[in-house]
């Protein structure tokens, strides 16, 4: 049951809108003034008693301790509001969660392996810091503005030596936790991560997918006593399903003993089936398995030819090499010489670039036009002075902004911000203007985020965000 609370006034932050709410806390979107960026602020629904304060502080400390890993949601700040409620400032993840991807079954097996390796590295980082997550599931894996998956919600996490901790959501919980034989250890988190990856392939948690239980007690009995059902997708290789089955073993001693071992098994399956490897990101750990023939996402070299093949292979290579030289000469002529045959020898030749919208743009040539980077501060700046206003008839909302550092080829990526953080399905659109008119959203305000996009497709590290309030 969710509770409606008012957003607190926080020094240095400007409230934008509510993102979501639950029984214990509500999440709001704010604009942080310095540094300027959108942030999510998790606020407890009630004033904290000593026990609740300890839990809230523990979550903030756990997440701050792990924030260096790129696949764990960063925490920026935490504290107590003027009326005694705890708040925690974390990175805003506008892409929603993987819960939607699970329901849509929109991921390929290759994508799920890539995701699994990244999250296993993040989980191993937590475990090395003696932190057990206890609640890994699709809705707790968020998507950042850069499209990166991040593990979030350490609200019921515990120290690995805390034997009193409880947690886990039923569909993702291992048998030993459901039977109260253990409160959860590293292998329990491995189980929940494997159940999450299984669900992203199957569309629901393993035992819901295979047996369709009608009650929670029936689901718990299936997890404890019935065999793991097959995923049932023809594009899932047998060795991938085998890796997930081992991680989902009912006996924790039969699972991978660590998240790193689980990651290594997924890397080997990825190498065997797809010819490349996603690196594991965790401090003090090699990115790739020592026994892997494929490193850094590259495909292993083909075996050297045998002596029997060399007598015909050498002449063939000579012919191929000669053809390659001829092709290279022709290519240089076509790309470099031919386009300049009808131009004047003067410097600063004017070129016409036809953009996607069909409009022409004239610009001076530069030998590095396609590799220009923003050197002002190492990042593409965010649009400034973003504001919106409803039309007099309320039929549209016009947002305008300014470009703090205009350059040739600049454009802008914009999207509406949905009121439900779990459904960020609005597509991003682009424009070359510094204004856009949109249809008003339901409710009292319409919100938008805008990023500056350079000609080389680099874009603002943090989008500008603004809301227009209905008059």
Secondary structure, DSSP 4 states (H G I P E B T S, - for coil): -----PPPP-TTEEEEEEEEE-SSEEEEEEEETTTTEEEEEEEESSPPPHHHHHHHHHHHHHHHHHTTSTTB--EEEEEE-TTS-EEEEEE--TT-BTHHHHHHT---HHHHHHHHHHHHHHHHHHHHTTEE-----GGGEEE-TTS-EEE---TT-EETT-TT-----GGG--HHHHTTS-S--HHHHHHHHHHHHHHHHHSS-HHHHHH--SSHHHHHHHHHHSPPPP---TTS-HHHHHHHHHHT-SSGGGS-SSHHHHHHHHHHHHHHHHS--PPP--TTS-SS-TT-S--TTPPPPPPPPPHHHHHHHHHHHHHHHHHHHHHHHHHHIIIIIGGGTTS-S-SS-EEEEE-TTS-EEEEE--TTGGG----SSSSBPPPEEEEEEE-TTSS-EEEEEE-TT--TT-EEEEEEPPS-TT---PPPEEESSSEEEEPPPSSSEEEEEEEEE-TTS-BBSS-EEEEEEP-
